[in-house]
Amino acid sequence: MYKAPGIGLAAPQVGALLRVVVMDLAPNKVPAPVVLINPEIVAASAEKATREEGCLSLPEQYADVTRPARVKVKYRDLDWAERTIEGDELLGACLQHEIDHLNGVLFVDYLSSLKRNILLRKLAKEQKDKAKR
């Protein structure tokens, strides 16, 4: 996640079929990962927000995604204590994005089929060009 660089990673992205997310939005570049086990969105605002998103599963591809502006998430921490976290802006989008991974959803699934196809064709071309080098 750090090497990519990214701010979140879900276990299925690395081949682990677990409901675990790791996020690190620390602004000071000192690692401060937060682990969410069995995270679940328990409340979402009716208000929407649009942010540019990217994903470690689709390198160097970005698109505007509209999601609830604020969410409340229930999860367990590494000590198995039940916790909640609320987030808006970057934290809210990251929570939703990573929980989507646990449910088999990618950010491109929120795009129109035209935008999704353009992005996926661009990714395929970039990967093909990289393989030729």
The first five atom37 places (N, CA, C, CB, O) and aatype in JSON, in Angstrom:
{
  "aatype": [12, 18, 11, 0, 14, 7, 9, 7, 10, 0, 0, 14, 5, 19, 7, 0, 10, 10, 1, 19, 19, 19, 12, 3, 10, 0, 14, 2, 11, 19, 14, 0, 14, 19, 19, 10, 9, 2, 14, 6, 9, 19, 0, 0, 15, 0, 6, 11, 0, 16, 1, 6, 6, 7, 4, 10, 15, 10, 14, 6, 5, 18, 0, 3, 19, 16, 1, 14, 0, 1, 19, 11, 19, 11, 18, 1, 3, 10, 3, 17, 0, 6, 1, 16, 9, 6, 7, 3, 6, 10, 10, 7, 0, 4, 10, 5, 8, 6, 9, 3, 8, 10, 2, 7, 19, 10, 13, 19, 3, 18, 10, 15, 15, 10, 11, 1, 2, 9, 10, 10, 1, 11, 10, 0, 11, 6, 5, 11, 3, 11, 0, 11, 1],
  "atom_mask": [
    [1, 1, 1, 1, 1],
    [1, 1, 1, 1, 1],
    [1, 1, 1, 1, 1],
    [1, 1, 1, 1, 1],
    [1, 1, 1, 1, 1],
    [1, 1, 1, 0, 1],
    [1, 1, 1, 1, 1],
    [1, 1, 1, 0, 1],
    [1, 1, 1, 1, 1],
    [1, 1, 1, 1, 1],
    [1, 1, 1, 1, 1],
    [1, 1, 1, 1, 1],
    [1, 1, 1, 1, 1],
    [1, 1, 1, 1, 1],
    [1, 1, 1, 0, 1],
    [1, 1, 1, 1, 1],
    [1, 1, 1, 1, 1],
    [1, 1, 1, 1, 1],
    [1, 1, 1, 1, 1],
    [1, 1, 1, 1, 1],
    [1, 1, 1, 1, 1],
    [1, 1, 1, 1, 1],
    [1, 1, 1, 1, 1],
    [1, 1, 1, 1, 1],
    [1, 1, 1, 1, 1],
    [1, 1, 1, 1, 1],
    [1, 1, 1, 1, 1],
    [1, 1, 1, 1, 1],
    [1, 1, 1, 1, 1],
    [1, 1, 1, 1, 1],
    [1, 1, 1, 1, 1],
    [1, 1, 1, 1, 1],
    [1, 1, 1, 1, 1],
    [1, 1, 1, 1, 1],
    [1, 1, 1, 1, 1],
    [1, 1, 1, 1, 1],
    [1, 1, 1, 1, 1],
    [1, 1, 1, 1, 1],
    [1, 1, 1, 1, 1],
    [1, 1, 1, 1, 1],
    [1, 1, 1, 1, 1],
    [1, 1, 1, 1, 1],
    [1, 1, 1, 1, 1],
    [1, 1, 1, 1, 1],
    [1, 1, 1, 1, 1],
    [1, 1, 1, 1, 1],
    [1, 1, 1, 1, 1],
    [1, 1, 1, 1, 1],
    [1, 1, 1, 1, 1],
    [1, 1, 1, 1, 1],
    [1, 1, 1, 1, 1],
    [1, 1, 1, 1, 1],
    [1, 1, 1, 1, 1],
    [1, 1, 1, 0, 1],
    [1, 1, 1, 1, 1],
    [1, 1, 1, 1, 1],
    [1, 1, 1, 1, 1],
    [1, 1, 1, 1, 1],
    [1, 1, 1, 1, 1],
    [1, 1, 1, 1, 1],
    [1, 1, 1, 1, 1],
    [1, 1, 1, 1, 1],
    [1, 1, 1, 1, 1],
    [1, 1, 1, 1, 1],
    [1, 1, 1, 1, 1],
    [1, 1, 1, 1, 1],
    [1, 1, 1, 1, 1],
    [1, 1, 1, 1, 1],
    [1, 1, 1, 1, 1],
    [1, 1, 1, 1, 1],
    [1, 1, 1, 1, 1],
    [1, 1, 1, 1, 1],
    [1, 1, 1, 1, 1],
    [1, 1, 1, 1, 1],
    [1, 1, 1, 1, 1],
    [1, 1, 1, 1, 1],
    [1, 1, 1, 1, 1],
    [1, 1, 1, 1, 1],
    [1, 1, 1, 1, 1],
    [1, 1, 1, 1, 1],
    [1, 1, 1, 1, 1],
    [1, 1, 1, 1, 1],
    [1, 1, 1, 1, 1],
    [1, 1, 1, 1, 1],
    [1, 1, 1, 1, 1],
    [1, 1, 1, 1, 1],
    [1, 1, 1, 0, 1],
    [1, 1, 1, 1, 1],
    [1, 1, 1, 1, 1],
    [1, 1, 1, 1, 1],
    [1, 1, 1, 1, 1],
    [1, 1, 1, 0, 1],
    [1, 1, 1, 1, 1],
    [1, 1, 1, 1, 1],
    [1, 1, 1, 1, 1],
    [1, 1, 1, 1, 1],
    [1, 1, 1, 1, 1],
    [1, 1, 1, 1, 1],
    [1, 1, 1, 1, 1],
    [1, 1, 1, 1, 1],
    [1, 1, 1, 1, 1],
    [1, 1, 1, 1, 1],
    [1, 1, 1, 1, 1],
    [1, 1, 1, 0, 1],
    [1, 1, 1, 1, 1],
    [1, 1, 1, 1, 1],
    [1, 1, 1, 1, 1],
    [1, 1, 1, 1, 1],
    [1, 1, 1, 1, 1],
    [1, 1, 1, 1, 1],
    [1, 1, 1, 1, 1],
    [1, 1, 1, 1, 1],
    [1, 1, 1, 1, 1],
    [1, 1, 1, 1, 1],
    [1, 1, 1, 1, 1],
    [1, 1, 1, 1, 1],
    [1, 1, 1, 1, 1],
    [1, 1, 1, 1, 1],
    [1, 1, 1, 1, 1],
    [1, 1, 1, 1, 1],
    [1, 1, 1, 1, 1],
    [1, 1, 1, 1, 1],
    [1, 1, 1, 1, 1],
    [1, 1, 1, 1, 1],
    [1, 1, 1, 1, 1],
    [1, 1, 1, 1, 1],
    [1, 1, 1, 1, 1],
    [1, 1, 1, 1, 1],
    [1, 1, 1, 1, 1],
    [1, 1, 1, 1, 1],
    [1, 1, 1, 1, 1],
    [1, 1, 1, 1, 1],
    [1, 1, 1, 1, 1]
  ],
  "atom_positions": [
    [[0.83, -1.19, 0.0], [0.0, 0.0, 0.0], [0.88, 1.25, 0.0], [-0.94, 0.0, 1.21], [0.63, 2.18, -0.77]],
    [[1.89, 1.27, 0.86], [2.75, 2.45, 0.94], [3.6, 2.61, -0.32], [3.65, 2.36, 2.17], [3.8, 3.72, -0.8]],
    [[4.08, 1.5, -0.85], [4.98, 1.55, -1.99], [4.28, 2.04, -3.25], [5.58, 0.18, -2.23], [4.92, 2.65, -4.11]],
    [[2.98, 1.8, -3.37], [2.24, 2.08, -4.6], [2.26, 3.53, -5.09], [0.85, 1.68, -4.41], [2.49, 3.67, -6.29]],
    [[2.07, 4.58, -4.4], [1.58, 4.74, -3.03], [0.05, 4.76, -3.0], [2.15, 6.01, -2.41], [-0.6, 5.2, -3.95]],
    [[-0.49, 4.29, -1.88], [-1.93, 4.29, -1.69], [-2.28, 4.61, -0.26], [0.0, 0.0, 0.0], [-1.4, 4.7, 0.61]],
    [[-3.57, 4.8, -0.01], [-4.02, 5.14, 1.34], [-4.91, 4.05, 1.94], [-4.78, 6.47, 1.33], [-5.3, 4.15, 3.11]],
    [[-5.23, 3.03, 1.16], [-6.06, 1.96, 1.68], [-5.85, 0.68, 0.9], [0.0, 0.0, 0.0], [-5.45, 0.7, -0.26]],
    [[-6.11, -0.43, 1.57], [-5.96, -1.74, 0.93], [-6.91, -2.71, 1.61], [-4.48, -2.25, 1.02], [-6.99, -2.77, 2.84]],
    [[-7.64, -3.45, 0.79], [-8.55, -4.47, 1.31], [-7.92, -5.84, 1.09], [-9.95, -4.37, 0.61], [-7.24, -6.08, 0.1]],
    [[-8.16, -6.74, 2.04], [-7.54, -8.07, 1.99], [-7.73, -8.78, 0.64], [-8.12, -8.93, 3.09], [-6.78, -9.39, 0.16]],
    [[-8.91, -8.73, 0.01], [-9.06, -9.42, -1.28], [-8.11, -8.91, -2.38], [-10.48, -9.28, -1.76], [-7.83, -9.63, -3.33]],
    [[-7.63, -7.68, -2.24], [-6.71, -7.13, -3.23], [-5.35, -7.85, -3.21], [-6.51, -5.65, -2.99], [-4.61, -7.8, -4.18]],
    [[-5.05, -8.51, -2.1], [-3.79, -9.25, -2.0], [-4.06, -10.75, -1.88], [-2.97, -8.75, -0.8], [-3.21, -11.5, -1.41]],
    [[-5.25, -11.16, -2.31], [-5.56, -12.58, -2.38], [-6.04, -13.22, -1.09], [0.0, 0.0, 0.0], [-6.17, -14.44, -1.02]],
    [[-6.31, -12.42, -0.08], [-6.8, -12.96, 1.19], [-8.31, -12.76, 1.26], [-6.1, -12.27, 2.41], [-8.81, -11.64, 1.22]],
    [[-9.03, -13.85, 1.36], [-10.49, -13.76, 1.4], [-10.97, -13.51, 2.83], [-11.13, -15.06, 0.84], [-11.63, -14.34, 3.46]],
    [[-10.6, -12.34, 3.31], [-10.94, -11.9, 4.66], [-11.65, -10.55, 4.55], [-9.67, -11.79, 5.57], [-11.45, -9.81, 3.59]],
    [[-12.46, -10.24, 5.53], [-13.14, -8.93, 5.56], [-12.3, -8.0, 6.43], [-14.62, -9.06, 6.11], [-12.68, -7.64, 7.54]],
    [[-11.14, -7.62, 5.88], [-10.19, -6.77, 6.59], [-9.74, -5.65, 5.65], [-8.97, -7.61, 7.09], [-9.48, -5.87, 4.47]],
    [[-9.66, -4.46, 6.22], [-9.22, -3.28, 5.5], [-8.11, -2.62, 6.31], [-10.4, -2.28, 5.24], [-8.16, -2.59, 7.54]],
    [[-7.1, -2.1, 5.62], [-6.06, -1.3, 6.25], [-6.08, 0.06, 5.55], [-4.64, -1.99, 6.16], [-6.09, 0.14, 4.32]],
    [[-6.09, 1.12, 6.35], [-6.08, 2.47, 5.79], [-5.03, 3.29, 6.53], [-7.49, 3.14, 5.88], [-4.76, 3.07, 7.71]],
    [[-4.46, 4.24, 5.82], [-3.54, 5.17, 6.47], [-3.64, 6.51, 5.76], [-2.08, 4.64, 6.45], [-3.07, 6.7, 4.68]],
    [[-4.35, 7.41, 6.36], [-4.51, 8.76, 5.81], [-3.65, 9.77, 6.54], [-5.98, 9.2, 5.87], [-3.87, 10.98, 6.43]],
    [[-2.66, 9.29, 7.28], [-1.79, 10.15, 8.08], [-1.13, 11.2, 7.18], [-0.72, 9.32, 8.82], [-0.44, 10.86, 6.22]],
    [[-1.33, 12.45, 7.5], [-0.8, 13.51, 6.65], [0.69, 13.76, 6.83], [-1.54, 14.78, 6.92], [1.31, 14.41, 5.99]],
    [[1.28, 13.27, 7.91], [2.67, 13.61, 8.21], [3.68, 12.58, 7.71], [2.84, 13.77, 9.69], [4.85, 12.63, 8.08]],
    [[3.25, 11.66, 6.89], [4.12, 10.66, 6.27], [4.7, 9.65, 7.26], [5.25, 11.34, 5.56], [5.51, 8.81, 6.86]],
    [[4.32, 9.71, 8.51], [4.72, 8.71, 9.49], [3.62, 7.64, 9.49], [4.93, 9.34, 10.94], [2.47, 7.96, 9.77]],
    [[3.96, 6.4, 9.18], [2.91, 5.37, 9.11], [2.07, 5.29, 10.37], [3.54, 4.02, 8.84], [2.58, 5.22, 11.49]],
    [[0.74, 5.32, 10.16], [-0.22, 5.21, 11.26], [-1.42, 4.4, 10.74], [-0.67, 6.63, 11.78], [-2.53, 4.92, 10.67]],
    [[-1.18, 3.13, 10.39], [-2.27, 2.35, 9.8], [-3.41, 2.07, 10.78], [-1.74, 1.05, 9.27], [-3.19, 1.89, 11.98]],
    [[-4.61, 2.03, 10.23], [-5.8, 1.67, 10.99], [-6.33, 0.39, 10.35], [-6.88, 2.84, 10.98], [-6.52, 0.33, 9.14]],
    [[-6.57, -0.62, 11.17], [-7.08, -1.9, 10.69], [-8.55, -2.01, 11.07], [-6.27, -3.1, 11.27], [-8.92, -1.82, 12.23]],
    [[-9.38, -2.31, 10.08], [-10.81, -2.49, 10.32], [-11.16, -3.93, 9.96], [-11.67, -1.47, 9.47], [-10.98, -4.36, 8.82]],
    [[-11.65, -4.68, 10.93], [-12.04, -6.07, 10.72], [-13.56, -6.12, 10.66], [-11.47, -7.0, 11.87], [-14.25, -5.56, 11.52]],
    [[-14.08, -6.8, 9.67], [-15.52, -6.92, 9.45], [-16.22, -5.56, 9.43], [-16.13, -7.78, 10.54], [-17.25, -5.38, 10.08]],
    [[-15.67, -4.59, 8.67], [-16.31, -3.27, 8.65], [-17.65, -3.32, 7.94], [-15.39, -2.24, 7.98], [-17.86, -4.08, 6.99]],
    [[-18.55, -2.48, 8.41], [-19.9, -2.44, 7.86], [-20.41, -1.02, 7.94], [-20.86, -3.43, 8.6], [-20.36, -0.4, 9.01]],
    [[-20.91, -0.5, 6.85], [-21.5, 0.84, 6.85], [-22.86, 0.73, 7.52], [-21.62, 1.42, 5.39], [-23.74, -0.01, 7.06]],
    [[-23.03, 1.46, 8.61], [-24.29, 1.41, 9.35], [-25.15, 2.66, 9.13], [-24.01, 1.23, 10.83], [-26.33, 2.66, 9.48]],
    [[-24.57, 3.7, 8.56], [-25.33, 4.91, 8.23], [-24.59, 5.65, 7.12], [-25.52, 5.83, 9.48], [-23.36, 5.68, 7.07]],
    [[-25.38, 6.24, 6.23], [-24.82, 7.03, 5.14], [-25.72, 8.24, 4.92], [-24.69, 6.18, 3.83], [-26.94, 8.13, 4.99]],
    [[-25.11, 9.36, 4.65], [-25.89, 10.59, 4.45], [-26.63, 10.54, 3.13], [-24.97, 11.82, 4.5], [-26.22, 9.86, 2.19]],
    [[-27.72, 11.26, 3.08], [-28.46, 11.41, 1.81], [-27.68, 12.34, 0.87], [-29.9, 11.96, 2.07], [-27.77, 12.23, -0.35]],
    [[-26.93, 13.25, 1.48], [-26.12, 14.18, 0.7], [-25.02, 13.4, -0.02], [-25.51, 15.3, 1.6], [-24.44, 12.47, 0.55]],
    [[-24.73, 13.77, -1.24], [-23.69, 13.1, -2.03], [-22.48, 14.02, -2.19], [-24.24, 12.69, -3.42], [-22.59, 15.24, -2.06]],
    [[-21.34, 13.41, -2.47], [-20.11, 14.14, -2.75], [-19.39, 13.41, -3.87], [-19.2, 14.26, -1.47], [-19.43, 12.18, -3.97]],
    [[-18.73, 14.18, -4.72], [-17.97, 13.6, -5.83], [-16.5, 13.9, -5.62], [-18.46, 14.16, -7.2], [-16.11, 15.04, -5.37]],
    [[-15.69, 12.85, -5.72], [-14.24, 12.97, -5.56], [-13.56, 12.14, -6.64], [-13.78, 12.5, -4.13], [-14.13, 11.17, -7.14]],
    [[-12.36, 12.52, -6.99], [-11.57, 11.7, -7.89], [-11.03, 10.51, -7.09], [-10.4, 12.52, -8.55], [-10.49, 10.68, -6.01]],
    [[-11.2, 9.31, -7.64], [-10.7, 8.11, -6.99], [-9.78, 7.35, -7.93], [-11.85, 7.21, -6.53], [-9.91, 7.43, -9.15]],
    [[-8.86, 6.63, -7.33], [-8.0, 5.71, -8.03], [-7.96, 4.43, -7.21], [0.0, 0.0, 0.0], [-8.57, 4.36, -6.14]],
    [[-7.26, 3.43, -7.71], [-7.26, 2.15, -7.01], [-5.97, 1.4, -7.33], [-8.49, 1.31, -7.4], [-5.5, 1.41, -8.46]],
    [[-5.41, 0.76, -6.31], [-4.21, -0.04, -6.52], [-4.48, -1.21, -7.46], [-3.67, -0.55, -5.19], [-3.55, -1.74, -8.07]],
    [[-5.75, -1.63, -7.57], [-6.1, -2.73, -8.47], [-6.14, -2.3, -9.93], [-7.44, -3.31, -8.08], [-6.07, -3.14, -10.84]],
    [[-6.25, -0.99, -10.16], [-6.28, -0.43, -11.52], [-5.25, 0.7, -11.57], [-7.73, 0.1, -11.91], [-5.62, 1.88, -11.54]],
    [[-3.97, 0.35, -11.64], [-2.9, 1.34, -11.5], [-3.03, 2.53, -12.45], [-1.57, 0.68, -11.72], [-3.31, 2.38, -13.64]],
    [[-2.83, 3.72, -11.88], [-2.77, 4.97, -12.62], [-4.05, 5.31, -13.37], [-1.64, 4.93, -13.58], [-4.01, 6.05, -14.36]],
    [[-5.18, 4.79, -12.91], [-6.47, 5.11, -13.52], [-7.3, 5.87, -12.47], [-7.23, 3.8, -14.0], [-7.37, 5.46, -11.31]],
    [[-7.9, 6.95, -12.9], [-8.65, 7.8, -11.99], [-9.94, 8.25, -12.63], [-7.81, 9.01, -11.57], [-10.01, 8.42, -13.85]],
    [[-10.96, 8.45, -11.81], [-12.25, 8.95, -12.29], [-13.01, 9.56, -11.13], [-13.07, 7.82, -12.96], [-12.79, 9.21, -9.97]],
    [[-13.91, 10.47, -11.46], [-14.78, 11.06, -10.44], [-15.87, 10.06, -10.07], [-15.41, 12.38, -10.95], [-16.52, 9.48, -10.94]],
    [[-16.04, 9.86, -8.76], [-17.03, 8.92, -8.24], [-17.92, 9.68, -7.25], [-16.34, 7.68, -7.55], [-17.43, 10.43, -6.41]],
    [[-19.23, 9.48, -7.39], [-20.19, 10.1, -6.48], [-20.66, 9.07, -5.47], [-21.38, 10.7, -7.27], [-21.11, 7.98, -5.83]],
    [[-20.55, 9.43, -4.21], [-20.91, 8.54, -3.09], [-21.6, 9.38, -2.02], [-19.64, 7.81, -2.51], [-21.61, 10.61, -2.11]],
    [[-22.18, 8.72, -1.0], [-22.67, 9.49, 0.15], [-21.54, 10.35, 0.71], [-23.24, 8.53, 1.24], [-20.39, 9.92, 0.79]],
    [[-21.89, 11.57, 1.1], [-20.88, 12.52, 1.59], [-20.3, 12.12, 2.94], [-21.48, 13.91, 1.69], [-19.16, 12.46, 3.25]],
    [[-21.08, 11.38, 3.74], [-20.62, 11.01, 5.08], [-21.13, 9.62, 5.4], [-21.11, 12.02, 6.15], [-22.27, 9.27, 5.06]],
    [[-20.29, 8.82, 6.05], [-20.7, 7.46, 6.46], [-20.28, 7.2, 7.9], [-20.1, 6.4, 5.52], [-19.35, 7.81, 8.43]],
    [[-20.99, 6.27, 8.5], [-20.64, 5.76, 9.82], [-20.39, 4.27, 9.63], [-21.77, 6.05, 10.91], [-21.22, 3.57, 9.05]],
    [[-19.26, 3.79, 10.13], [-18.85, 2.4, 9.94], [-18.62, 1.75, 11.3], [-17.57, 2.32, 9.06], [-17.98, 2.31, 12.18]],
    [[-19.16, 0.56, 11.44], [-18.93, -0.27, 12.63], [-17.9, -1.32, 12.22], [-20.28, -0.94, 13.17], [-17.96, -1.86, 11.12]],
    [[-16.95, -1.6, 13.1], [-15.9, -2.59, 12.81], [-15.31, -3.11, 14.11], [-14.79, -1.98, 11.91], [-15.65, -2.64, 15.2]],
    [[-14.43, -4.07, 13.98], [-13.66, -4.56, 15.13], [-12.2, -4.18, 14.9], [-13.83, -6.12, 15.32], [-11.72, -4.18, 13.77]],
    [[-11.51, -3.86, 15.98], [-10.09, -3.54, 15.87], [-9.26, -4.81, 16.11], [-9.69, -2.42, 16.89], [-9.81, -5.9, 16.25]],
    [[-7.95, -4.66, 16.16], [-7.06, -5.82, 16.32], [-7.22, -6.51, 17.67], [-5.63, -5.39, 16.15], [-6.83, -7.67, 17.81]],
    [[-7.78, -5.82, 18.64], [-8.05, -6.43, 19.95], [-9.47, -7.0, 20.01], [-7.85, -5.4, 21.08], [-9.92, -7.45, 21.07]],
    [[-10.14, -6.98, 18.9], [-11.51, -7.5, 18.73], [-12.56, -6.63, 19.43], [-11.59, -8.92, 19.26], [-13.69, -7.06, 19.63]],
    [[-12.18, -5.42, 19.8], [-13.14, -4.49, 20.4], [-13.99, -3.89, 19.29], [-12.41, -3.37, 21.21], [-13.49, -3.56, 18.22]],
    [[-15.28, -3.74, 19.56], [-16.16, -3.13, 18.57], [-15.97, -1.62, 18.6], [-17.65, -3.49, 18.83], [-15.95, -1.0, 19.67]],
    [[-15.82, -1.05, 17.43], [-15.56, 0.39, 17.29], [-16.48, 0.96, 16.21], [-14.06, 0.66, 16.93], [-17.07, 0.22, 15.42]],
    [[-16.59, 2.27, 16.2], [-17.24, 2.97, 15.09], [-16.33, 4.1, 14.67], [-18.66, 3.5, 15.49], [-15.55, 4.64, 15.45]],
    [[-16.46, 4.45, 13.41], [-15.72, 5.57, 12.86], [-16.66, 6.28, 11.91], [-14.39, 5.11, 12.13], [-17.4, 5.65, 11.16]],
    [[-16.63, 7.59, 11.94], [-17.42, 8.39, 11.01], [-16.47, 9.17, 10.14], [-18.41, 9.33, 11.77], [-15.43, 9.65, 10.6]],
    [[-16.83, 9.31, 8.88], [-15.94, 10.03, 8.0], [-16.67, 10.73, 6.87], [0.0, 0.0, 0.0], [-17.71, 10.27, 6.39]],
    [[-16.11, 11.85, 6.48], [-16.55, 12.56, 5.28], [-15.29, 12.89, 4.49], [-17.38, 13.86, 5.64], [-14.19, 12.5, 4.87]],
    [[-15.44, 13.58, 3.42], [-14.33, 13.94, 2.56], [-13.46, 12.72, 2.24], [-13.48, 15.04, 3.22], [-13.99, 11.68, 1.88]],
    [[-12.14, 12.84, 2.38], [-11.25, 11.74, 1.99], [-11.48, 10.49, 2.83], [-9.81, 12.18, 2.11], [-11.5, 9.38, 2.29]],
    [[-11.63, 10.65, 4.13], [-11.85, 9.48, 4.99], [-13.15, 8.77, 4.62], [-11.89, 9.9, 6.47], [-13.16, 7.54, 4.53]],
    [[-14.21, 9.5, 4.41], [-15.48, 8.89, 4.04], [-15.39, 8.14, 2.72], [0.0, 0.0, 0.0], [-15.91, 7.03, 2.59]],
    [[-14.74, 8.74, 1.74], [-14.58, 8.08, 0.44], [-13.72, 6.83, 0.56], [-13.97, 9.05, -0.59], [-14.02, 5.8, -0.05]],
    [[-12.64, 6.91, 1.35], [-11.74, 5.77, 1.53], [-12.46, 4.62, 2.23], [-10.5, 6.18, 2.33], [-12.33, 3.47, 1.81]],
    [[-13.21, 4.92, 3.26], [-13.98, 3.87, 3.95], [-14.91, 3.15, 2.97], [-14.8, 4.48, 5.11], [-14.94, 1.92, 2.93]],
    [[-15.65, 3.93, 2.19], [-16.6, 3.33, 1.25], [-15.88, 2.54, 0.16], [-17.47, 4.42, 0.62], [-16.3, 1.45, -0.21]],
    [[-14.79, 3.09, -0.35], [-14.02, 2.45, -1.42], [-13.48, 1.09, -0.96], [-12.85, 3.36, -1.87], [-13.61, 0.09, -1.66]],
    [[-12.89, 1.07, 0.23], [-12.29, -0.18, 0.72], [-13.36, -1.21, 1.11], [-11.39, 0.11, 1.93], [-13.17, -2.4, 0.86]],
    [[-14.45, -0.78, 1.7], [-15.53, -1.71, 2.02], [-16.15, -2.25, 0.74], [-16.61, -1.01, 2.89], [-16.57, -3.41, 0.69]],
    [[-16.21, -1.42, -0.3], [-16.68, -1.91, -1.6], [-15.84, -3.1, -2.07], [-16.63, -0.79, -2.66], [-16.38, -4.08, -2.58]],
    [[-14.52, -3.02, -1.89], [-13.65, -4.14, -2.28], [-14.08, -5.44, -1.59], [-12.18, -3.83, -1.95], [-14.07, -6.5, -2.2]],
    [[-14.45, -5.34, -0.33], [-14.87, -6.53, 0.42], [-16.16, -7.12, -0.14], [-15.05, -6.18, 1.89], [-16.46, -8.29, 0.06]],
    [[-16.91, -6.28, -0.86], [-18.18, -6.71, -1.45], [-18.06, -6.96, -2.95], [-19.25, -5.67, -1.19], [-19.07, -7.11, -3.64]],
    [[-16.83, -7.0, -3.46], [-16.61, -7.29, -4.88], [-16.91, -6.14, -5.82], [0.0, 0.0, 0.0], [-17.2, -6.36, -6.99]],
    [[-16.85, -4.92, -5.32], [-17.17, -3.73, -6.11], [-15.91, -2.89, -6.28], [-18.31, -2.9, -5.45], [-15.17, -2.67, -5.32]],
    [[-15.67, -2.41, -7.5], [-14.56, -1.49, -7.78], [-15.12, -0.11, -8.07], [-13.7, -2.0, -8.97], [-16.3, 0.02, -8.41]],
    [[-14.3, 0.91, -7.95], [-14.79, 2.27, -8.2], [-15.31, 2.43, -9.61], [-13.69, 3.28, -7.94], [-16.19, 3.26, -9.84]],
    [[-14.81, 1.67, -10.56], [-15.28, 1.78, -11.95], [-16.72, 1.3, -12.09], [-14.37, 0.98, -12.88], [-17.39, 1.62, -13.07]],
    [[-17.21, 0.53, -11.12], [-18.59, 0.06, -11.16], [-19.58, 1.21, -10.95], [-18.82, -1.02, -10.1], [-20.77, 1.06, -11.22]],
    [[-19.11, 2.36, -10.47], [-19.95, 3.53, -10.28], [-20.0, 4.41, -11.54], [-19.44, 4.35, -9.1], [-20.77, 5.36, -11.6]],
    [[-19.19, 4.09, -12.53], [-19.11, 4.9, -13.74], [-20.12, 4.42, -14.77], [-17.68, 4.85, -14.33], [-20.61, 3.29, -14.71]],
    [[-20.42, 5.29, -15.72], [-21.26, 4.87, -16.84], [-20.48, 3.81, -17.61], [-21.64, 6.09, -17.76], [-19.26, 3.75, -17.53]],
    [[-21.18, 3.0, -18.36], [-20.49, 1.95, -19.12], [-19.51, 2.55, -20.11], [-21.5, 1.05, -19.86], [-18.45, 1.97, -20.35]],
    [[-19.82, 3.7, -20.68], [-18.92, 4.35, -21.62], [-17.62, 4.77, -20.91], [-19.6, 5.59, -22.26], [-16.53, 4.45, -21.39]],
    [[-17.74, 5.47, -19.78], [-16.54, 5.9, -19.05], [-15.74, 4.71, -18.54], [-16.93, 6.8, -17.87], [-14.51, 4.71, -18.6]],
    [[-16.44, 3.68, -18.05], [-15.75, 2.48, -17.54], [-14.97, 1.81, -18.67], [-16.77, 1.49, -16.93], [-13.81, 1.44, -18.48]],
    [[-15.59, 1.65, -19.84], [-14.91, 1.0, -20.96], [-13.71, 1.79, -21.44], [-15.89, 0.8, -22.11], [-12.68, 1.2, -21.77]],
    [[-13.82, 3.11, -21.48], [-12.68, 3.95, -21.87], [-11.52, 3.75, -20.89], [-13.09, 5.46, -21.94], [-10.38, 3.56, -21.3]],
    [[-11.83, 3.8, -19.6], [-10.8, 3.64, -18.57], [-10.15, 2.26, -18.66], [-11.41, 3.86, -17.17], [-8.92, 2.15, -18.59]],
    [[-10.95, 1.22, -18.8], [-10.4, -0.14, -18.85], [-9.58, -0.38, -20.13], [-11.53, -1.17, -18.76], [-8.58, -1.09, -20.1]],
    [[-10.01, 0.21, -21.24], [-9.21, 0.09, -22.48], [-7.87, 0.82, -22.33], [-9.99, 0.67, -23.7], [-6.84, 0.33, -22.78]],
    [[-7.91, 1.98, -21.69], [-6.68, 2.74, -21.44], [-5.73, 1.94, -20.56], [-7.0, 4.1, -20.77], [-4.53, 1.88, -20.83]],
    [[-6.25, 1.31, -19.5], [-5.44, 0.48, -18.62], [-4.83, -0.69, -19.38], [-6.28, -0.03, -17.44], [-3.64, -0.97, -19.22]],
    [[-5.62, -1.37, -20.19], [-5.13, -2.52, -20.96], [-4.01, -2.08, -21.91], [-6.28, -3.17, -21.76], [-3.01, -2.79, -22.06]],
    [[-4.19, -0.92, -22.56], [-3.15, -0.42, -23.48], [-1.87, -0.09, -22.71], [-3.66, 0.84, -24.23], [-0.78, -0.43, -23.17]],
    [[-2.0, 0.55, -21.56], [-0.82, 0.89, -20.77], [-0.08, -0.35, -20.3], [-1.22, 1.75, -19.57], [1.15, -0.39, -20.31]],
    [[-0.83, -1.37, -19.89], [-0.19, -2.62, -19.44], [0.48, -3.33, -20.6], [-1.23, -3.54, -18.78], [1.55, -3.91, -20.44]],
    [[-0.14, -3.31, -21.77], [0.45, -3.92, -22.97], [1.74, -3.2, -23.36], [-0.55, -3.89, -24.15], [2.74, -3.83, -23.68]],
    [[1.7, -1.85, -23.32], [2.89, -1.06, -23.65], [4.02, -1.32, -22.65], [2.54, 0.45, -23.68], [5.19, -1.39, -23.03]],
    [[3.66, -1.46, -21.38], [4.65, -1.73, -20.32], [5.29, -3.1, -20.54], [3.98, -1.66, -18.91], [6.49, -3.26, -20.32]],
    [[4.5, -4.07, -20.97], [5.01, -5.43, -21.19], [6.01, -5.46, -22.35], [3.85, -6.4, -21.47], [6.92, -6.28, -22.36]],
    [[5.84, -4.56, -23.32], [6.73, -4.51, -24.48], [8.1, -3.95, -24.11], [6.11, -3.67, -25.59], [9.09, -4.24, -24.79]],
    [[8.17, -3.14, -23.04], [9.44, -2.5, -22.66], [10.37, -3.45, -22.01], [9.19, -1.35, -21.74], [11.48, -3.07, -21.63]]
  ]
}
